[in-house]
Amino acid sequence: MNTKFKALLTHFFVLAFFIVVALAYFSPVLQGKKIFQSDIVQYTGMAKEQNDFRKATEKEPYWTNSAFGGMPTYQLGANYPHNYVKKLDKIIRFLPRPADYLFLYFIGFYILLCCLKVDFKLAAIGALAFGFSTYLIIILGVGHNAKAHAMGYMPMLLGGILLVFRKKYLWGFVLTTIAMALQVVANHYQMTYYFMLLVILLGIAFLVDAILKKELKHYFISIGLLIVAVALGIAANATNLMATKEYADWSTRGKSELTISPNGLAKENTGGLSKAYITRWSYGISESLNLFVPRLFGGSDGENIGESAKSYEFLREKGLSHSKALEFSSGLPLYWSKQPGTSGPAYIGGIIFFLFILGLFLIKGKHKWWLLGGVIMSLLLSWGKNFSSLTNFMIDHMPMYDKFRAVSSIQIILELCAPIVAIMALVEIFKTANSTTKKLNSVKLSFFISAGLGVAILLFKGMFDFIGRNDEMLRGAYGNEIMDLVVLDREAVYVSDTIRFMVYVLLAAIILWLFLKDRLKTNLAMFAIAVVIVFDLVSVDLRYVNNDNFVKARQMEEPFQETALEKHILKDSSIYRVFDQAQGLNGSRASYFHQSIGGYHAAKPAGIEELFDYQISRGNTLVVLNMLNVKYVIQQDEEGRSVPAVNPDANGNAWFIKKLLEVSSADEEIFALDSLDSKNEAVVNTKVFTTINRFNFQTDSTTIVKLIDYKPNFLTYSATNENAGIVVFSEMYYKHGWNAYIDGKLTAHFKVNRVLRALKVPSGNHKIEFKFEPEVVELGSKITLGSSILIGLIVLGGLLFSIFPKRKKEKV
């Protein structure tokens, strides 16, 4: 059989195996069920208006008014013209969600190991080890799909880079280009940024190696090819990237113009997120031990240990029914480390940890150093405020580092590198040419180090009090007796999972020892090590994401059911906004049914957050609600039920004012709202809008402006006024794309009241239109199209070169 065909057939069966495994783990998808993902529920609420518009018109609005008073949909799943990379991505992820992401984990890591010339059997084992890494499964459970998406393509991109450095220039270039394009289309730039830090370490290691081997020419050829490949991959996503950059500057990720905090003190202004916000989720230093002992620090905020819980026994003794006691013990607050909370540990596997240690003894050369560097870098940076000197240095000096929150997320680099080292260790073990004595000694030493760590963890148990940062609050909720028992449960899982770790390390060491002593054949040893690795990881994964996480499809497609409250408000057919006081800026239920000033997003519009921080939180609620046309406020009655309160003073969709108040800074602008008569006055920053030179206007009883047609991206008004004047619109000002037309003529508009649009309108009767016509989409689409065509031609050329290789001329 042709060698190439045989290899292709082998890879085909491996991919088929991955499909089976992904569907087996998430088997409810075969019954048409969907995984309940809290973040996706929130996204569905945010994107409801956009999706309804798309369904009705088959067009993209690129703007929604259902969340935060109005924002672009660039980060809400907008579809752009000529986005062929996204079409390719959908072809690759053909399985039902979330099995598609698990499959992506598998194939990405398998491709990476194949690029490292790892045997397909060990590559498949590595793929399973990476894919079932507990953090990667947990993020699927909570709905961090973009993060999972980006991580799935990360190994593939790394494989392309390594192929280029292996002098496989053509296919390394092609794989890098395509993988980079797919990585960017995943739309989680924080993960891409962290991967870039790893690539810098790789580049340094390869440069040192090139200098030692006197191969600088090859090194710089590789760097040049990779720069072009990355640029092409990025250009194929030009629209998304350009639009995201444009929006980011307008959001909380951009540099604030405000220099004073709400309390009047000087404001920290880093040009990005605050250090406190960036480092809120910082991994505890000792907490890092749960990379190989999963529940060393309790596991999660809602740990299920069932009838073995001390609290279960206590509640049964107190007379509670089995079901009630079990209900409590199925969601115990066992986590007790440094983070505000967590859905589970970043467990890479006890056996993978053991094999990682083994790899440090057996692996030689450049790969060892950049992979070890990646692990150390990832670990140190994940500590955040617990290693503030390094973290502050990165925030202050590393470009764009301050744009991303939750620094603990950088452990994804560790979760990528550690399994590579582990599989490379197995490659060395199964090589027949290497010294058996050295391998046996390395296995013994790695076992003693790993088991010794386990023993040390047990011996040092007395150093911990097992008290969490939220325990005082929990004691108020559950009582002292229950929380005392929860502390005992934390201690119990600490011990049991440490012993579990040592057992798995022992099993792995025995398998390798038996192989090296010729007691196990190669294939049987590989199978055995694969079984214990998968069993180790999956048994922990199932604690956090299992069949119980799945619901009927309709529950995810329509996550918010209409209640009497929504029905009551929806009887009002006018255009208005709703404010849910209980949700504030952190919930999208109101957005699902109405136009809301709240929402749920990691990068909120900066203006709306400023209104909350500088006005609403300081008690100046009515001015803000009125000017944003909030007609209904959802409040809680004495029994905790949600009830709608009508705001009779809401300003409406648009209104003529009598006076513009001139200010000369953003600080003056936001604080001028403290005493603003928003129906008759508006605040304008004349340092920004320098053409404004008239500030007083006449209005009378005949003055009127009405919204006569509404679409999220196209608003039409009629205006009547005997005198020229200024109309303020209860719509968010966004200078990149919104155009105003008076009687069909493009007319400049400006910003007032920190967030709203305003327009000079001549006397008489006029038709006013606001159209969202983002230039960034038009320009980006042209770049995307050109890049996609170029990538297609390169891939086609590569295929032709492979099918019809250039024959060497025979010497005469």
BATORKOL-286260 format. One record per residue (C-alpha): residue in one letter; x, y, z. Coordinates in pm, whole numbers, plus 50000, padded with zeros to 5 digits. Layout:
BEGIN
> r;east;north;up
> A;X;Y;Z
...
***
This chain:
BEGIN
> r;east;north;up
> M;50000;50000;50000
> N;50128;50349;49915
> T;50297;50499;50223
> K;50121;50837;50189
> F;49782;50671;50144
> K;49843;50450;50446
> A;49933;50756;50655
> L;49620;50938;50539
> L;49408;50633;50624
> T;49565;50618;50969
> H;49492;50985;51034
> F;49135;50936;50911
> F;49070;50659;51162
> V;49228;50864;51440
> L;48995;51156;51360
> A;48699;50918;51350
> F;48807;50794;51695
> F;48815;51153;51822
> I;48460;51209;51693
> V;48340;50901;51881
> V;48514;51007;52203
> A;48381;51365;52184
> L;48025;51244;52127
> A;48060;50980;52399
> Y;48163;51234;52662
> F;47886;51474;52561
> S;47637;51198;52471
> P;47322;51402;52550
> V;47381;51597;52226
> L;47280;51279;52042
> Q;46936;51316;52203
> G;46905;51674;52079
> K;46986;51825;52419
> K;47207;52128;52473
> I;47455;52203;52746
> F;47337;52474;52984
> Q;47601;52747;52967
> S;47540;53049;53188
> D;47747;53285;52974
> I;47565;53175;52658
> V;47232;53240;52827
> Q;47350;53596;52888
> Y;47477;53626;52531
> T;47138;53511;52398
> G;46971;53791;52590
> M;47219;54047;52460
> A;47193;53936;52097
> K;46816;53890;52076
> E;46740;54213;51887
> Q;47031;54154;51648
> N;46929;53795;51578
> D;46563;53887;51528
> F;46661;54160;51281
> R;46891;53923;51093
> K;46616;53660;51072
> A;46357;53911;50947
> T;46574;54094;50693
> E;46866;53855;50621
> K;47093;54154;50684
> E;47333;54253;50959
> P;47237;54555;51174
> Y;47587;54597;51329
> W;47414;54786;51609
> T;47175;54691;51888
> N;46977;54910;52126
> S;46875;54622;52351
> A;47180;54643;52579
> F;47371;54920;52758
> G;47153;55182;52589
> G;47304;55088;52252
> M;47630;54940;52123
> P;47785;54788;51809
> T;47732;54415;51762
> Y;48097;54359;51669
> Q;48148;54153;51984
> L;47806;53989;51970
> G;47859;53751;51680
> A;47822;53994;51389
> N;47860;53836;51045
> Y;48084;54020;50801
> P;48105;54000;50420
> H;48368;53765;50272
> N;48443;53599;50604
> Y;48546;53271;50441
> V;48765;53176;50738
> K;48452;53163;50953
> K;48292;52929;50698
> L;48599;52703;50716
> D;48579;52710;51095
> K;48217;52595;51086
> I;48314;52306;50857
> I;48582;52195;51105
> R;48344;52226;51400
> F;48066;52021;51245
> L;47970;51832;51560
> P;47694;51958;51789
> R;47814;52190;52065
> P;48005;52136;52290
> A;48133;51815;52132
> D;48265;52034;51849
> Y;48506;52212;52082
> L;48626;51890;52243
> F;48688;51749;51894
> L;48877;52069;51809
> Y;49097;52024;52117
> F;49178;51671;52002
> I;49258;51741;51637
> G;49455;52058;51713
> F;49685;51882;51957
> Y;49713;51574;51735
> I;49828;51792;51444
> L;50080;51964;51672
> L;50235;51634;51784
> C;50242;51505;51426
> C;50435;51822;51334
> L;50682;51720;51606
> K;50714;51380;51433
> V;50547;51193;51721
> D;50409;50847;51641
> F;50033;50860;51574
> K;49951;50640;51877
> L;50133;50865;52120
> A;49997;51171;51938
> A;49643;51039;51996
> I;49719;50983;52365
> G;49852;51339;52389
> A;49541;51474;52219
> L;49319;51299;52475
> A;49534;51429;52761
> F;49511;51787;52633
> G;49142;51772;52543
> F;49036;51629;52878
> S;49243;51877;53082
> T;48988;51980;53343
> Y;49001;52355;53285
> L;48928;52302;52915
> I;48619;52102;53004
> I;48503;52342;53276
> I;48504;52643;53043
> L;48269;52450;52814
> G;48038;52396;53110
> V;48010;52765;53195
> G;47997;52889;52835
> H;48339;53044;52772
> N;48307;52928;52414
> A;48531;53191;52258
> K;48810;53097;52497
> A;48764;52726;52419
> H;48753;52810;52049
> A;49083;52999;52060
> M;49251;52732;52269
> G;49141;52465;52022
> Y;49335;52629;51739
> M;49636;52718;51952
> P;49814;52378;51916
> M;49751;52377;51540
> L;49912;52721;51508
> L;50207;52606;51716
> G;50241;52303;51488
> G;50264;52528;51182
> I;50537;52736;51343
> L;50737;52425;51433
> L;50699;52288;51080
> V;50857;52602;50938
> F;51151;52569;51177
> R;51183;52205;51066
> K;51249;52344;50717
> K;50910;52227;50592
> Y;50870;52577;50460
> L;50573;52535;50226
> W;50335;52334;50443
> G;50455;52505;50759
> F;50370;52838;50597
> V;50029;52711;50483
> L;49941;52559;50821
> T;50056;52870;51009
> T;49854;53099;50782
> I;49534;52896;50808
> A;49571;52827;51180
> M;49641;53194;51250
> A;49331;53294;51056
> L;49125;53039;51250
> Q;49282;53147;51581
> V;49178;53507;51518
> V;48828;53415;51400
> A;48775;53253;51742
> N;48759;53614;51868
> H;48932;53576;52202
> Y;49233;53801;52171
> Q;49340;53751;52530
> M;49417;53386;52453
> T;49594;53485;52131
> Y;49798;53742;52322
> Y;49908;53487;52582
> F;50003;53247;52302
> M;50217;53524;52152
> L;50416;53537;52480
> L;50488;53165;52442
> V;50598;53213;52081
> I;50844;53482;52196
> L;51002;53227;52431
> L;51010;52973;52149
> G;51179;53225;51922
> I;51447;53300;52180
> A;51520;52929;52235
> F;51540;52864;51862
> L;51765;53167;51812
> V;52013;53039;52071
> D;52002;52697;51907
> A;52059;52852;51562
> I;52360;53046;51690
> L;52512;52732;51846
> K;52451;52529;51529
> K;52546;52817;51296
> E;52207;52809;51120
> L;52114;53176;51142
> K;52020;53189;50774
> H;51758;52919;50821
> Y;51637;53090;51140
> F;51577;53426;50974
> I;51418;53265;50666
> S;51179;53091;50906
> I;51107;53414;51094
> G;51039;53597;50767
> L;50799;53328;50643
> L;50619;53320;50977
> I;50575;53698;50982
> V;50415;53684;50636
> A;50198;53386;50735
> V;50077;53555;51053
> A;50010;53880;50865
> L;49803;53695;50606
> G;49607;53510;50875
> I;49537;53839;51050
> A;49443;54016;50725
> A;49188;53741;50650
> N;49008;53867;50964
> A;49060;54236;50895
> T;48696;54338;50938
> N;48658;54173;51276
> L;48991;54302;51403
> M;48941;54658;51284
> A;48587;54672;51418
> T;48695;54524;51750
> K;48977;54777;51784
> E;48737;55059;51706
> Y;48487;54937;51965
> A;48755;54860;52226
> D;48863;55225;52229
> W;48503;55323;52304
> S;48458;55056;52569
> T;48591;55007;52921
> R;48904;54856;52760
> G;48998;55193;52611
> K;49166;55490;52773
> S;48927;55696;52981
> E;48914;56073;52937
> L;48818;56111;53302
> T;49092;56201;53547
> I;48877;56222;53862
> S;48711;55926;54032
> P;48345;55938;54146
> N;48456;56037;54498
> G;48648;56336;54361
> L;48998;56193;54405
> A;49256;56148;54131
> K;49171;55850;53911
> E;49412;55571;53815
> N;49433;55588;53438
> T;49652;55324;53278
> G;49494;55348;52936
> G;49326;55013;53001
> L;49160;54827;53283
> S;49245;54904;53644
> K;49500;54683;53820
> A;49240;54577;54074
> Y;49005;54462;53797
> I;49282;54289;53599
> T;49405;54093;53901
> R;49075;54015;54072
> W;49103;53653;53961
> S;49460;53578;54068
> Y;49571;53223;54136
> G;49700;53157;54486
> I;50067;53054;54493
> S;50006;52736;54692
> E;49682;52688;54499
> S;49895;52600;54197
> L;49941;52256;54355
> N;49589;52170;54240
> L;49735;52138;53891
> F;49804;51781;54001
> V;49590;51742;54319
> P;49248;51862;54201
> R;49063;51934;54527
> L;49359;52040;54736
> F;49184;52374;54785
> G;48831;52242;54772
> G;48773;52227;54396
> S;48480;52458;54330
> D;48219;52681;54494
> G;47958;52408;54448
> E;48128;52075;54505
> N;47921;51756;54498
> I;48041;51493;54747
> G;47697;51351;54817
> E;47638;51123;55114
> S;48006;51123;55215
> A;47976;51486;55327
> K;47987;51556;55699
> S;47713;51811;55647
> Y;47491;51542;55493
> E;47526;51323;55803
> F;47455;51622;56028
> L;47141;51724;55838
> R;47009;51366;55841
> E;47063;51350;56217
> K;46866;51674;56247
> G;46572;51507;56076
> L;46604;51637;55719
> S;46493;51399;55447
> H;46747;51216;55236
> S;46667;51427;54928
> K;46691;51762;55113
> A;47018;51672;55284
> L;47160;51542;54957
> E;47051;51858;54777
> F;47268;52062;55015
> S;47569;51829;55003
> S;47557;51829;54622
> G;47665;52191;54608
> L;47901;52248;54899
> P;48114;52568;54908
> L;48439;52375;54942
> Y;48669;52617;54756
> W;48878;52810;55010
> S;49173;52971;54828
> K;49254;53322;54700
> Q;49014;53375;54409
> P;48666;53530;54457
> G;48522;53199;54338
> T;48577;52925;54085
> S;48390;52658;53890
> G;48672;52406;53941
> P;49047;52351;53945
> A;49289;52385;53653
> Y;49379;52016;53681
> I;49622;51889;53414
> G;49634;51534;53553
> G;49850;51361;53813
> I;50001;51132;53551
> I;50070;51419;53311
> F;50251;51595;53596
> F;50458;51282;53663
> L;50541;51250;53292
> F;50626;51621;53279
> I;50886;51569;53554
> L;51010;51264;53364
> G;51042;51474;53048
> L;51269;51722;53222
> F;51518;51436;53273
> L;51483;51269;52934
> I;51429;51552;52682
> K;51731;51734;52548
> G;51767;52040;52327
> K;51569;52353;52250
> H;51221;52206;52288
> K;51278;52136;52655
> W;51372;52496;52732
> W;51095;52690;52559
> L;50833;52447;52691
> L;50968;52471;53045
> G;50991;52848;53005
> G;50628;52858;52896
> V;50520;52660;53203
> I;50716;52882;53444
> M;50604;53207;53276
> S;50241;53096;53277
> L;50254;52992;53641
> L;50420;53310;53768
> L;50191;53544;53574
> S;49879;53353;53684
> W;49954;53453;54045
> G;49861;53814;53960
> K;49836;54026;54274
> N;49993;53741;54473
> F;50314;53815;54279
> S;50250;54186;54238
> S;50603;54294;54145
> L;50602;54088;53825
> T;50235;54154;53748
> N;50267;54531;53792
> F;50576;54531;53572
> M;50382;54353;53296
> I;50084;54588;53331
> D;50301;54898;53326
> H;50549;54800;53054
> M;50413;54518;52837
> P;50202;54657;52549
> M;49833;54567;52573
> Y;49876;54356;52888
> D;49641;54594;53069
> K;49359;54526;52821
> F;49282;54183;52967
> R;49126;54075;53294
> A;49147;53750;53493
> V;49523;53697;53481
> S;49475;53339;53605
> S;49365;53259;53247
> I;49728;53260;53136
> Q;49756;52911;53280
> I;49627;52794;52943
> I;49992;52818;52828
> L;50091;52574;53102
> E;49802;52348;53004
> L;49935;52347;52647
> C;50304;52299;52728
> A;50285;52037;53005
> P;50113;51766;52793
> I;50366;51826;52510
> V;50654;51760;52751
> A;50468;51457;52890
> I;50423;51299;52547
> M;50780;51380;52447
> A;50885;51193;52762
> L;50688;50890;52644
> V;50853;50920;52303
> E;51191;50890;52474
> I;51072;50599;52688
> F;50948;50400;52388
> K;51258;50468;52176
> T;51449;50141;52147
> A;51784;50311;52085
> N;51804;50489;52418
> S;51970;50347;52728
> T;51724;50142;52933
> T;51921;50201;53251
> K;51900;50577;53213
> K;51527;50556;53143
> L;51467;50333;53447
> N;51662;50570;53669
> S;51465;50867;53533
> V;51133;50689;53597
> K;51240;50608;53954
> L;51358;50963;54022
> S;51041;51116;53874
> F;50827;50880;54083
> F;51011;50968;54403
> I;50981;51342;54329
> S;50609;51316;54251
> A;50525;51079;54535
> G;50743;51283;54767
> L;50541;51592;54684
> G;50228;51397;54772
> V;50371;51289;55105
> A;50484;51647;55178
> I;50135;51778;55103
> L;49989;51532;55354
> L;50250;51615;55617
> F;50196;51990;55581
> K;49818;51964;55609
> G;49837;52108;55959
> M;49967;52438;55821
> F;49627;52516;55667
> D;49310;52622;55849
> F;49082;52544;55549
> I;48903;52877;55601
> G;48792;53057;55284
> R;48763;53429;55213
> N;48383;53403;55192
> D;48332;53190;55503
> E;48211;53473;55727
> M;47930;53545;55481
> L;47856;53172;55446
> R;47835;53132;55823
> G;47570;53400;55824
> A;47376;53207;55561
> Y;47420;52847;55680
> G;47513;52875;56047
> N;47828;52790;56239
> E;47758;52418;56283
> I;47716;52357;55910
> M;48025;52560;55819
> D;48236;52379;56078
> L;48140;52056;55902
> V;48215;52209;55560
> V;48566;52285;55687
> L;48600;51917;55782
> D;48482;51821;55432
> R;48749;52047;55283
> E;49011;51869;55490
> A;48873;51529;55385
> V;48893;51599;55009
> Y;49240;51748;55059
> V;49356;51412;55196
> S;49160;51188;54959
> D;49269;51368;54641
> T;49633;51372;54752
> I;49623;50996;54803
> R;49446;50966;54468
> F;49732;51155;54304
> M;49993;50923;54452
> V;49800;50614;54341
> Y;49785;50734;53979
> V;50154;50823;53981
> L;50230;50475;54113
> L;50018;50312;53840
> A;50193;50511;53566
> A;50536;50434;53709
> I;50456;50061;53728
> I;50342;50055;53364
> L;50663;50222;53247
> W;50878;50004;53473
> L;50713;49687;53339
> F;50771;49804;52982
> L;51135;49887;53044
> K;51182;49547;53207
> D;51028;49379;52897
> R;50725;49264;53096
> L;50487;49463;52874
> K;50488;49491;52495
> T;50500;49840;52343
> N;50139;49854;52222
> L;50004;49714;52549
> A;50211;49961;52751
> M;50086;50251;52535
> F;49728;50134;52575
> A;49767;50099;52952
> I;49918;50445;52995
> A;49643;50593;52775
> V;49373;50428;52987
> V;49506;50557;53319
> I;49564;50908;53179
> V;49210;50929;53043
> F;49055;50771;53351
> D;49245;51012;53576
> L;49130;51320;53384
> V;48776;51217;53293
> S;48691;51111;53648
> V;48776;51466;53762
> D;48607;51630;53459
> L;48280;51452;53538
> R;48268;51619;53877
> Y;48213;51951;53702
> V;48065;51885;53358
> N;47846;51581;53302
> N;47504;51477;53171
> D;47334;51680;53443
> N;47456;51996;53267
> F;47234;51928;52965
> V;46882;52056;52917
> K;46621;52049;52646
> A;46726;52250;52342
> R;46443;52500;52386
> Q;46574;52599;52728
> M;46892;52731;52567
> E;46729;52867;52252
> E;46467;53053;52459
> P;46637;53084;52799
> F;46412;53359;52931
> Q;46042;53285;52954
> E;45797;53570;52937
> T;45630;53642;53271
> A;45339;53867;53368
> L;45591;54146;53422
> E;45724;54131;53064
> K;45371;54098;52925
> H;45263;54406;53114
> I;45553;54620;52988
> L;45527;54488;52630
> K;45171;54615;52606
> D;45338;54953;52554
> S;45417;54958;52182
> S;45624;55279;52188
> I;46005;55283;52182
> Y;46150;55312;52533
> R;46409;55162;52764
> V;46387;54945;53072
> F;46614;54938;53376
> D;46624;54629;53598
> Q;46756;54756;53930
> A;46843;54407;54056
> Q;47055;54329;53751
> G;47212;54670;53700
> L;47493;54632;53445
> N;47527;54257;53494
> G;47234;54075;53345
> S;47070;54042;53006
> R;46719;53923;53089
> A;46580;54274;53034
> S;46771;54292;52703
> Y;46597;53976;52582
> F;46254;54139;52599
> H;46318;54511;52587
> Q;46566;54783;52509
> S;46769;54798;52828
> I;47042;55012;52982
> G;47186;54700;53142
> G;47349;54397;52986
> Y;47624;54141;53024
> H;47960;54181;52856
> A;48331;54174;52947
> A;48388;54498;52754
> K;48099;54729;52838
> P;48054;55067;52668
> A;48258;55306;52881
> G;47994;55577;52872
> I;47718;55373;53031
> E;47953;55246;53301
> E;48055;55604;53376
> L;47689;55701;53417
> F;47645;55420;53668
> D;47965;55494;53860
> Y;47947;55876;53861
> Q;47572;55934;53873
> I;47345;55641;53959
> S;47572;55503;54233
> R;47585;55856;54382
> G;47207;55887;54389
> N;47148;56097;54076
> T;46937;55829;53917
> L;46646;56022;53768
> V;46853;56252;53546
> V;47021;55950;53388
> L;46700;55746;53352
> N;46511;56040;53205
> M;46768;56132;52943
> L;46808;55765;52841
> N;46429;55741;52801
> V;46392;55475;53070
> K;46015;55448;53094
> Y;46000;55138;53313
> V;46209;55049;53618
> I;46191;54690;53737
> Q;46195;54692;54115
> Q;46161;54435;54394
> D;45856;54447;54621
> E;45859;54351;54990
> E;45817;53982;54903
> G;46105;53985;54655
> R;45888;53981;54343
> S;45982;54187;54038
> V;45734;54463;53961
> P;45740;54737;53692
> A;45738;55099;53805
> V;45648;55359;53543
> N;45879;55660;53514
> P;45644;55939;53401
> D;45931;56185;53356
> A;46122;55995;53085
> N;46227;56244;52817
> G;46112;56039;52521
> N;46304;55945;52207
> A;46409;56302;52121
> W;46342;56657;52236
> F;46433;57017;52163
> I;46629;57194;52437
> K;46655;57559;52536
> K;47016;57575;52645
> L;47356;57417;52589
> L;47586;57423;52891
> E;47946;57473;52787
> V;48223;57272;52957
> S;48585;57222;52863
> S;48677;56874;52993
> A;48537;56526;53036
> D;48548;56567;53415
> E;48333;56881;53398
> E;48098;56707;53157
> I;48024;56406;53379
> F;47985;56611;53698
> A;47766;56870;53524
> L;47496;56602;53511
> D;47462;56633;53891
> S;47215;56920;53859
> L;47114;56904;53493
> D;46761;56991;53383
> S;46781;56733;53104
> K;46451;56830;52940
> N;46567;57184;52875
> E;46946;57169;52900
> A;47232;56963;52761
> V;47604;56961;52836
> V;47856;56991;52552
> N;48235;56977;52567
> T;48342;57261;52338
> K;48706;57150;52356
> V;48602;56847;52152
> F;48322;56999;51945
> T;48485;57331;51861
> T;48227;57445;51604
> I;47955;57483;51867
> N;47918;57859;51917
> R;47553;57912;52003
> F;47413;57806;52342
> N;47059;57948;52382
> F;46750;57852;52178
> Q;46379;57924;52168
> T;46107;57660;52192
> D;45729;57687;52221
> S;45423;57465;52246
> T;45433;57382;51875
> T;45788;57248;51894
> I;45784;56873;51850
> V;46009;56586;51741
> K;45885;56230;51699
> L;46040;55893;51623
> I;45830;55767;51332
> D;46022;55456;51227
> Y;46256;55235;51428
> K;46517;54983;51324
> P;46826;54919;51535
> N;47048;55062;51261
> F;46809;55314;51103
> L;46603;55569;51297
> T;46364;55816;51134
> Y;46221;56124;51307
> S;45995;56412;51213
> A;46075;56752;51362
> T;45879;57078;51376
> N;46008;57402;51523
> E;45948;57766;51435
> N;46308;57845;51523
> A;46638;57675;51454
> G;46735;57466;51754
> I;46912;57169;51903
> V;46752;56824;51924
> V;46886;56577;52179
> F;46827;56208;52104
> S;46809;55940;52372
> E;47057;55733;52169
> M;47418;55653;52243
> Y;47673;55864;52060
> Y;47920;55656;51858
> K;48117;55858;51608
> H;48236;55563;51399
> G;47944;55483;51172
> W;47635;55677;51279
> N;47546;55939;51020
> A;47272;56198;51053
> Y;47065;56322;50757
> I;46825;56615;50752
> D;46589;56589;50454
> G;46835;56348;50295
> K;47139;56573;50342
> L;47431;56448;50550
> T;47461;56674;50856
> A;47719;56667;51135
> H;47595;56570;51480
> F;47771;56591;51813
> K;47781;56446;52165
> V;47602;56588;52468
> N;47542;56472;52826
> R;47852;56253;52800
> V;47679;55979;52600
> L;47393;56113;52385
> R;47359;56242;52029
> A;47254;56596;51943
> L;47185;56771;51614
> K;47136;57130;51494
> V;46799;57143;51317
> P;46685;57440;51102
> S;46346;57600;51156
> G;46044;57442;50990
> N;45933;57083;50924
> H;46209;56827;50866
> K;46275;56460;50828
> I;46571;56344;51034
> E;46739;56011;50978
> F;47016;55834;51167
> K;47180;55551;50975
> F;47450;55319;51102
> E;47692;55296;50809
> P;48022;55170;50953
> E;48312;55240;50719
> V;48520;54987;50910
> V;48304;54705;50774
> E;48333;54824;50415
> L;48711;54873;50428
> G;48775;54560;50633
> S;48573;54346;50396
> K;48789;54450;50100
> I;49106;54357;50289
> T;48950;54029;50401
> L;48849;53937;50047
> G;49192;54008;49902
> S;49369;53814;50179
> S;49135;53518;50148
> I;49196;53496;49773
> L;49572;53506;49829
> I;49555;53233;50095
> G;49343;53020;49862
> L;49597;53056;49584
> I;49883;52960;49819
> V;49699;52649;49939
> L;49616;52553;49580
> G;49979;52602;49482
> G;50088;52383;49771
> L;49851;52105;49666
> L;49971;52120;49307
> F;50332;52113;49422
> S;50258;51802;49631
> I;50073;51623;49352
> F;50317;51721;49080
> P;50654;51757;49251
> K;50937;51907;49053
> R;51155;51633;48915
> K;51528;51666;48940
> K;51710;51678;48609
> E;51910;51368;48543
> K;52282;51420;48499
> V;52415;51326;48155
***
